[in-house]
Every structure is written in C-alpha cells, then in structure tokens.
Amino acid sequence: MNHPHISVVSPVYMAEEIVPELVSRIKKSVTKITDNFEIILVEDGGTDKSWEVIEDQARKNKEIIGIKLSRNFGQHYAITAGLDHVKGEWIIVMDCDLQDQPEEIINLYNVSMKGYDLVLAKRINRKDGFLKRAYSRVFYKVLSYLTGTRIDENIANYGIYSKRVINCLKIMREPIRYFPTMIKWVGFKSMDIEVKHSERLTGKTSYTFRKLFRLATDIILAYSDKPIRIIVKTGMIISFFSFLFALIMFIRWLKGDIVVMGYASMIISIWFLSGIIISTLGMVGLYVGKTFEGVKNRPIYIIEEITR
C-alpha cells in the first residue's frame, strides 16, 4: 500500500512527560489492526521540551511525523495542521493527555467497519475535576442553545473518521476553528460509542474558565447569528411593554391620577434602554470584528519545522 491505512493525529502542548507513553500505547493498539499506519504529533508552541521528545520518538519510530508550529495557535488549529498532512484511509483524532485511552481505538475502528464514516467516543464516568466538569457542562449547554445544534458534553475530539469526511473538513478554511462543531456540520453516517475515561497522567488542563468563555464566544460568533436574533426579539419585547406602559400612563393622565410624570421612571427607562442599545452595538461590533479577521486571509497556522 502506498498510503497508510490509519493516521493518528494528536495535538501536543506541554506534554513532554506524556509523549513516550502516548506513542507506545497508540502503536500497541493500532498494530492490532494494521502495520501500515502513521502517528502525527503536532507540537503547539509549548514552553517545555515536548518538541525535543517528539524528535527523539521520531528517530526511534519510523511511523511518527512531528510538526512544530511557530507559536501557540490553539488545540483546534493544531488538529487542523495534523489533518492537512494525513495520508491514511481512516483518521483518528485524540488529545495527548491520555484521558482518552488509545486502547479504545480498536473498538472505534470495529464500529466504523459496520458502515459508519464517523465514530465518536462518548466518555463515561469522566475523571475531570468538579470545576472542569462544571465549566464544560455550562459551555456545551450555552453552545448548543446559541448554535442551534445538539452538542453532547461527553463527546469531544476523540473519534475515527473516514478519508472523505476529513477531505471535506480540509476545504473549510475559516479562521475560527472548533473541530467537534465542524465535523458535525460535515455530516455523513455517524455513530457514538461509550468509552472509558482516565485520570490525566500528569499536569493540569490548560482550559481555564476564561479560555472556555473566549472559545465559546468565538464559536458562537462564527457559527451562529442567534445572539443578534435574541437581541432583536428583546428589543421588540421592550418596545411592546414600553407602548403598554405609555398607554397606561396616558389613560391615568386623562383620569387625573397623574399631574407630573415621575423623574425616577424616566431615569430608569433611559438607563435600561441605553444598556440595551450599547449591548446591541457591542454584539454587532463583535460580528464585524470577526468578519474583519476573516477577510485578512491569514494562514490558519504556521509550521516552523517537520521531522520524520
């Protein structure tokens, strides 16, 4: 075969202690399916020695391709860089922290052989900390509502994808990247299976509440106009109740119940409506800003070095 049967893509960030075991466990699992495979490790501009470890592993294992990005672009940009270099008929995407166990690759592959183009790993009994699970739950609930799609908080990047799915994904070059949403948009026949979830081998997650909030904002602005629709509806509701309030005040004035209109009600109305107007302008400004970023047509990522 000229092309590998399976390609495994894993973004690597601050994981110098994890990479050797990651490679070992991936090889052990994939060789039960085929000897014709490749492992693409994308180093995402970390400050540790992850790249040196990847180079060392590439010298020891001919199946490994290391890609070093010029700076930290982000997890989903690193995944894109890896996918742009895959050659396999089936592509597996997984995080490097080993919470998603490589031993589940066989199960994912076996299900895909039943006629599915996408088989997604659904994590059961997640081993993340309480705060991360809480952040994640809120993140996916808000994201599902505002993007108008059903997003399962227990499904992330881990899964196996056919070559035609990834080829379709490669065409999508928008500057805001979020792999799970993009892969769902592509479509094709899909299935999710339950997989075991492990404790993080070492270190801690780089996704803080602040980063999740920023990521959610970017995704919502990129994939949905629902925030603007909500603001329009809110404005219409406020206008409706304002009209009712004005009508009631007019009737009371005709009856002689009101001689001088209240100062407090006027100030409250001004502040409230001003807040709505500023929020609306801010939301429109965010969309304009993201559009401005898109028309720059900058590369999604920059590769500093590739090692085989």
N, C-alpha and C positions, 0 to 999 in steps of 0.2 A: 504494500500500500504506500502511495506517495504522500498521503496525508494521514496524520494521526486519527485514530478512531475517537479518542476522547481528549478534550482540552480542559484543564482545570485552571481557573483564574481566581487569584486571591490578592486583594489589596493589602499591603503590609505597612503598618505605621507603628513605630515604637515597639517592635516585637522581636528584638534580637535574641531573646532567650527562647522564644516560641518557634521560630522558623525551622530549626533542625527537626524537632518533633513533628511539626506540621508536614514537612516534606516526607518524613519517614512513614507517617500514618496514611498520607494520601497515596504514596506508592504501594503500600501494603494492601490498601483497599482496591485501587484501580487495577493492579496486576491480577486480581481475581476475575476481572472482566476481559482485559486485553493487555498485551505487552506493548502495544502501539499507542502511546499517549504522550502528552506534554503537560508540564506544570508551569504556568506563567505567574510569576510573583512580581507585583508592581509596588515598588517602594515609593511611598507618598511623601517624601520630603521630611522625614522624621529627623530628630537631632541625636539619635543614638547610633549604634553600629549595625543597624538592620541591613544596610546595603552590603557591607563587608561580609556579613554572614551569608547573604544571598549569593554573592560572588563565590564564596567558598563552597556552598552547596552546588552551584552550577559547575564548578570544577570537578566535583565528585560524582555528579549525576547528569548524564547527557540529556535527560528529559527536561531539565529545568531551563527556562528562559527568564532572565531577570531584566526588569525595566525600571530605571530610576528616573523619576520625574524631577524637574528642575527646582521645584518647591512643593510645599503642601497645597495641593489643589482641592483635596477632599475625597472622601471614600468613593463616591459615585463617579467622580471624574477618573479616579484610578481604575475603577472597574471598566470604564469606557476604554481607557488606554489598553487594558489587557484584552478586551473583546476585539479591538481593532487589529490585534496580532494573532488571534486564534486561527487554527487550521483544521481543527477537529470536526467530525461529523456530529458529535454531541459535546456540549459545553456545560461544564459545572462551574457555578459561581459560589464562592463561600468566603466568609470572613477568616481572618488569620488567627483569631484568639482561641480557636479550638472549642468554643462553646457549642458550635455546630460540629458534630462529630464526623470526621471523614469516613468512619465505618458505615455511615448511612448511605454512602454513595451507591453501594450495590443495590439497596432497596429502591433508591430513586431510579436507577438505570433499569431495573427489572420492571418497574411500573411503566416507564417510558416505552418499553418494548411491546406494551399492550395497545399501542396506537396513539400515545399522547405526545404532543410537541413540547409541552411544558409540564414538569412535575415539580411542585413546590413543597418545601419542607415546612411543616407546621409544628412548631415547638410546643412540647407538652411539659408541664412542671418546670417552668422557666426558673433558672438558678440565679437570675439577676437580683440585685438588692431591691429593697422596698421602694426607694426613691426612683430608681431607674424604671421599675415596672409601673410606678405611678405616672412618671413623665411620659412613658411610652403609651400608656392607656389614653391619657388626655390627648397626646399628639395624634394618635390614629383616629380617635373619635372626632376631633375637630377637622382633621384632614378628610375623613370620609364624608362628613357633612358638607364641607365647603367645596370639595371637588366633585361631589355627586356620585362617588363610586364607593363600593363596599370594600374596605381595606381591613384585613384581619391583622390585629396587633401581634399575633403569634407567627406571622409569615413575614420574613424579611428578604434577604438576598439569596439565601441558600436554596439551590434547586438545580435541576438539569434541564437544558434547553436544546432543541434541535438546531441544526445549522441554519435552516431557513428562518427560524424565529430570530436568531442573532443577526442574520443578514438584514432583516427588516429593521432591527434595532439600530444597526450601524448607519442607516440612512437618516435617522433622526439626529440632527446635529445642533439642536437648540442649546443655548449656553447654560440653562439651568437643568441640572441632571438629577434625577431621582429614579434609580433603577427599578424598584418594585412597581411604581406607577407607570413607567414607560413600558415595562414588559407586559403589564395588564392591558395597556392600550393596544399593543400589537395584536392581541387576540390569539387565534388558533385553539386547538383542543387541549384543555389543561386539566390537571388533577392535583390535589394536595394530599399528602400523606403525613401521618404523625411521626415525629422523630424525637429521640431523646435529646435533652439539652443538658449541657455540662456547666460546671463552675468555670469561671475564667481561670486559665492556667497561671497567669501572673499579671501584675499591673492592674490598672483600672480603666474603665471605658473613657474615651475622650469626648463622649456626647454628654455635655452638661445641659441643664435646663435652658441656658442662654443659647447654646448651639442648636438645640432642638427647636426652640422658638424661631430662631433665624431660618433654619431649614424649612420649617413648616410655612413661614411667611413666603419664602422664595417659591416653594412648590405650589402654594395656593395661587400666587400671582401668575405663575407660569401655566398652570393647568385649569384655572377656573376664573370666570368673571362673576361668580356668585357673591363675593363681598360687595361689589358695586350694585348688584341686584338687590341685596339686603338693604343697602343704604337708600336706594330709590324707594323701596317699599316703606322703609322707616319714615322717609320724608313725606310720602303720601299719607301715611297714618297720622303723622304730626299735623299735617295740613288739614286733614279731616277733623281732628279733635279741636284744632285751633278755630276752625269755622264754627263748630258747635259751641265752643266757649264764647266766641264773639256774638253768636246768635242769642245765647242765654243772657249775656251781659246787656245786649240791646233791648231784649224784652224786659229785663229788670229795670233798665233806664226809663223805658216807656211807662212802666208802672210806678215810677218814682222811688224805687227802692235804692237807686244809686244816684248820688248827686255829683260826687267827684270820683273818677276812676282811681283805683289803688296804685300807689307807687310801687309797692312790693311785687304785685303781679306783673307789672311792666318790666321791672328789672329781671325777674325770674325768666320771663319769656325771652328777653334779649339774650341773657346768658345761655339759656338752653338752646335756642335756635342758632346762636353763634357757634356753640360747640358742635352742633350737627353740621353746619356749613364748613367749619375748619376740618372736621373729620372727613367729610366728603372730598374736599380739596386734597387732603393728605392721601386718601386712598387713590384718587386719580393720579396724583403725583407719583405714587409708588409704581403704578402701572406704566406711566410714561418713563420713569427711570429704568424699569426693566426692559422696556422696548428700546430705550437708548443703548443699554448694554448689548442687546441683541444685534442692533444694526452696525455695531463696531466690527462685527465679524472676526473677532479674535479667535485664535485656536482654543479648543476646549482644554487642552493640556499641552505641556511642552516636555519632551523627553530629553534628558541630559545624557543618558547612556543606556546601552543594551548589552547584556552579556549572555552568552550561550555556553 
